[in-house]
Amino acid sequence: MHLSRSFRSSSPLLETAAAAIPPVRKPFGAFRGGMFGFLLGTTLAGGGTYYYILDDYRVSNELLTEDIYALRAAVQRLHDYTSSLEEKMDGMQRKK
């Protein structure tokens, strides 16, 4: 007589065993981690550089605008001075 024995488990016991096994996670390898770190670092450095250049552009633009206004005021004063000199010269020539 040949007796075969098969493996059997009750369903509640099988469910608790399946719940105790944590899900398999894919390992986060060195290449993927390095690539992620490189891309994150590059993005942050690029963003920081962009805002630094943008701020530097804003400051230089404000300084240039102030210089243009100062030059305009100086030209206006020079124009007024030359106009007054021309009027005085015309007045002196009329007296002669």
Accessible surface in RSA format (square Angstrom, percent):
REM  Atomic radii and reference values for relative SASA: ProtOr
REM  Chains: A
REM  Algorithm: Lee & Richards
REM  Probe-radius: 1.40
REM  Slices: 20
REM RES _ NUM      All-atoms   Total-Side   Main-Chain    Non-polar    All polar
REM                ABS   REL    ABS   REL    ABS   REL    ABS   REL    ABS   REL
RES MET A   1   211.37 109.5 121.83  80.6  89.54 213.2 103.60  88.1 107.77 142.8
RES HIS A   2   167.57  91.6 138.61  96.3  28.96  74.1 101.84 105.0  65.73  76.5
RES LEU A   3   142.23  79.2 119.06  85.2  23.17  58.2 119.97  84.3  22.26  59.9
RES SER A   4   101.43  85.7  68.19  91.0  33.25  76.6  38.08  81.1  63.35  88.7
RES ARG A   5   233.40  98.0 197.79 100.8  35.62  84.8  75.29 102.9 158.12  95.8
RES SER A   6    79.12  66.9  53.72  71.7  25.40  58.5  50.66 107.9  28.47  39.9
RES PHE A   7   189.21  94.7 156.70  97.1  32.52  84.6 162.47  98.5  26.74  76.5
RES ARG A   8   205.50  86.3 175.91  89.7  29.59  70.5  67.11  91.7 138.39  83.9
RES SER A   9    49.68  42.0  14.11  18.8  35.57  81.9  18.00  38.3  31.68  44.4
RES SER A  10    67.28  56.9  51.82  69.2  15.46  35.6  49.37 105.1  17.91  25.1
RES SER A  11    73.44  62.1  66.19  88.3   7.25  16.7  40.82  86.9  32.61  45.7
RES PRO A  12    87.98  64.1  84.66  77.2   3.32  12.1  87.58  72.3   0.40   2.5
RES LEU A  13   114.79  63.9 110.56  79.1   4.23  10.6 114.02  80.1   0.77   2.1
RES LEU A  14   112.09  62.4 110.90  79.3   1.19   3.0 112.02  78.7   0.07   0.2
RES GLU A  15   120.22  69.0 113.25  85.7   6.97  16.6  43.68  84.5  76.54  62.5
RES THR A  16    88.78  63.1  79.81  80.9   8.97  21.4  76.37 102.6  12.41  18.8
RES ALA A  17    52.56  48.3  43.41  67.0   9.15  20.8  51.23  72.2   1.33   3.5
RES ALA A  18    66.50  61.1  48.51  74.9  17.99  40.9  53.08  74.8  13.42  35.5
RES ALA A  19    88.65  81.5  51.12  78.9  37.53  85.4  62.95  88.7  25.70  68.1
RES ALA A  20    81.27  74.7  48.07  74.2  33.20  75.5  59.32  83.5  21.95  58.1
RES ILE A  21   122.25  69.6 109.32  81.4  12.93  31.2 110.72  79.7  11.52  31.3
RES PRO A  22    99.77  72.7  89.26  81.4  10.50  38.2  95.66  79.0   4.11  25.5
RES PRO A  23   117.89  85.9  98.70  90.0  19.19  69.7 109.98  90.8   7.90  49.1
RES VAL A  24   148.97  98.0 115.43 104.5  33.54  80.8 120.45 104.7  28.52  77.3
RES ARG A  25   204.65  85.9 182.93  93.3  21.72  51.7  69.50  95.0 135.15  81.9
RES LYS A  26   159.22  77.7 135.61  83.2  23.60  56.2  89.83  80.9  69.39  73.9
RES PRO A  27   108.73  79.2  94.31  86.0  14.42  52.4 104.21  86.0   4.52  28.1
RES PHE A  28   132.07  66.1 104.16  64.5  27.91  72.6 104.16  63.2  27.91  79.9
RES GLY A  29    34.73  42.8   0.00   N/A  34.73  42.8  32.48  89.1   2.25   5.0
RES ALA A  30    96.84  89.0  69.20 106.8  27.63  62.9  80.93 114.0  15.91  42.1
RES PHE A  31   159.79  79.9 148.49  92.0  11.30  29.4 155.93  94.5   3.86  11.1
RES ARG A  32    99.74  41.9  94.68  48.3   5.06  12.1  59.13  80.8  40.61  24.6
RES GLY A  33    22.57  27.8   0.00   N/A  22.57  27.8  14.40  39.5   8.17  18.3
RES GLY A  34    45.49  56.1   0.00   N/A  45.49  56.1  37.80 103.7   7.69  17.2
RES MET A  35    96.14  49.8  93.04  61.6   3.10   7.4  81.27  69.1  14.87  19.7
RES PHE A  36   126.27  63.2 122.60  75.9   3.66   9.5 125.60  76.1   0.67   1.9
RES GLY A  37    38.57  47.6   0.00   N/A  38.57  47.6  29.62  81.3   8.96  20.1
RES PHE A  38   132.10  66.1 120.89  74.9  11.21  29.2 129.50  78.5   2.60   7.4
RES LEU A  39    99.70  55.5  99.30  71.0   0.39   1.0  99.61  70.0   0.09   0.2
RES LEU A  40    88.63  49.4  84.02  60.1   4.62  11.6  87.87  61.7   0.76   2.0
RES GLY A  41    35.92  44.3   0.00   N/A  35.92  44.3  31.57  86.6   4.35   9.7
RES THR A  42    72.92  51.9  63.84  64.7   9.07  21.6  62.75  84.3  10.17  15.4
RES THR A  43    95.26  67.7  84.46  85.6  10.80  25.7  67.16  90.2  28.10  42.5
RES LEU A  44   121.25  67.5 110.20  78.8  11.05  27.8 112.46  79.0   8.79  23.7
RES ALA A  45    63.20  58.1  49.98  77.1  13.21  30.1  61.24  86.2   1.95   5.2
RES GLY A  46    39.75  49.0   0.00   N/A  39.75  49.0  34.57  94.9   5.18  11.6
RES GLY A  47    31.03  38.3   0.00   N/A  31.03  38.3  28.71  78.8   2.32   5.2
RES GLY A  48    44.05  54.3   0.00   N/A  44.05  54.3  36.24  99.5   7.81  17.5
RES THR A  49    74.05  52.7  68.42  69.4   5.63  13.4  47.82  64.2  26.23  39.6
RES TYR A  50   129.36  60.4 123.78  70.4   5.58  14.5  92.33  69.4  37.03  45.7
RES TYR A  51   145.29  67.8 142.08  80.8   3.21   8.4  96.43  72.5  48.87  60.2
RES TYR A  52   157.66  73.6 150.34  85.5   7.32  19.0 111.62  83.9  46.04  56.8
RES ILE A  53   104.54  59.5 103.92  77.4   0.62   1.5 104.16  75.0   0.38   1.0
RES LEU A  54    84.13  46.9  82.63  59.1   1.50   3.8  83.73  58.8   0.40   1.1
RES ASP A  55    68.94  48.3  65.08  64.8   3.85   9.1  21.41  50.4  47.53  47.4
RES ASP A  56    80.94  56.7  75.99  75.6   4.95  11.7  10.38  24.4  70.56  70.4
RES TYR A  57   138.74  64.8 133.67  76.1   5.07  13.2  98.59  74.1  40.15  49.5
RES ARG A  58   121.28  50.9 118.98  60.7   2.30   5.5  62.48  85.4  58.80  35.6
RES VAL A  59    62.18  40.9  62.14  56.3   0.04   0.1  62.14  54.0   0.04   0.1
RES SER A  60    57.69  48.7  52.16  69.6   5.53  12.7  41.62  88.6  16.07  22.5
RES ASN A  61    68.22  47.0  64.13  62.0   4.09   9.8   5.63  13.6  62.59  60.5
RES GLU A  62    87.89  50.5  84.01  63.6   3.87   9.2  37.54  72.6  50.34  41.1
RES LEU A  63   103.03  57.4 102.71  73.5   0.33   0.8 102.71  72.1   0.33   0.9
RES LEU A  64   104.39  58.1 102.25  73.1   2.14   5.4 103.96  73.0   0.43   1.1
RES THR A  65    53.86  38.3  53.57  54.3   0.30   0.7  37.22  50.0  16.65  25.2
RES GLU A  66   108.08  62.0 101.83  77.0   6.25  14.9  40.58  78.5  67.49  55.1
RES ASP A  67    92.52  64.8  87.78  87.4   4.74  11.2  21.67  51.0  70.85  70.7
RES ILE A  68    85.82  48.8  84.41  62.9   1.42   3.4  85.26  61.4   0.57   1.5
RES TYR A  69   128.78  60.1 123.24  70.1   5.54  14.4  80.34  60.4  48.44  59.7
RES ALA A  70    62.13  57.1  49.69  76.7  12.44  28.3  57.52  81.0   4.61  12.2
RES LEU A  71   116.95  65.1 112.78  80.7   4.17  10.5 116.33  81.7   0.62   1.7
RES ARG A  72   151.68  63.7 145.49  74.2   6.19  14.7  61.55  84.1  90.13  54.6
RES ALA A  73    46.42  42.7  38.66  59.7   7.76  17.7  45.40  63.9   1.02   2.7
RES ALA A  74    38.07  35.0  33.51  51.7   4.57  10.4  33.91  47.8   4.16  11.0
RES VAL A  75    86.14  56.7  85.04  77.0   1.10   2.7  85.82  74.6   0.32   0.9
RES GLN A  76    97.57  54.6  96.40  70.5   1.18   2.8  36.57  77.8  61.01  46.3
RES ARG A  77   158.24  66.4 153.13  78.1   5.11  12.2  75.23 102.8  83.01  50.3
RES LEU A  78   112.22  62.5 108.55  77.7   3.66   9.2 111.59  78.4   0.62   1.7
RES HIS A  79   106.58  58.2 102.25  71.1   4.33  11.1  63.28  65.2  43.29  50.4
RES ASP A  80    77.16  54.0  70.29  70.0   6.87  16.2  29.33  69.0  47.83  47.7
RES TYR A  81   132.38  61.8 127.50  72.5   4.88  12.7  94.55  71.1  37.83  46.6
RES THR A  82    55.77  39.7  55.03  55.8   0.74   1.8  46.00  61.8   9.77  14.8
RES SER A  83    36.84  31.1  34.69  46.3   2.15   4.9  25.62  54.6  11.22  15.7
RES SER A  84    43.20  36.5  40.48  54.0   2.71   6.3  35.06  74.7   8.14  11.4
RES LEU A  85    74.00  41.2  73.91  52.9   0.09   0.2  73.96  51.9   0.04   0.1
RES GLU A  86   114.02  65.5 112.28  84.9   1.74   4.1  40.62  78.6  73.40  59.9
RES GLU A  87   124.53  71.5 114.46  86.6  10.07  24.0  43.16  83.5  81.37  66.4
RES LYS A  88   134.61  65.7 126.04  77.3   8.57  20.4  81.65  73.5  52.96  56.4
RES MET A  89   107.17  55.5 107.15  70.9   0.02   0.0  82.96  70.5  24.21  32.1
RES ASP A  90    70.74  49.6  69.08  68.8   1.66   3.9  11.54  27.2  59.20  59.0
RES GLY A  91    27.92  34.4   0.00   N/A  27.92  34.4  26.36  72.3   1.56   3.5
RES MET A  92   120.17  62.2 116.81  77.3   3.36   8.0  99.34  84.5  20.83  27.6
RES GLN A  93   121.41  67.9 105.80  77.3  15.61  37.2  34.00  72.4  87.41  66.3
RES ARG A  94   200.94  84.4 167.89  85.6  33.05  78.7  66.99  91.6 133.95  81.2
RES LYS A  95   182.59  89.1 145.77  89.4  36.82  87.7  97.37  87.6  85.22  90.8
RES LYS A  96   207.98 101.5 143.85  88.3  64.13 152.7 111.89 100.7  96.09 102.3
END  Absolute sums over single chains surface
CHAIN  1 A     9835.4       8444.3       1391.1       6696.0       3139.4
END  Absolute sums over all chains
TOTAL          9835.4       8444.3       1391.1       6696.0       3139.4
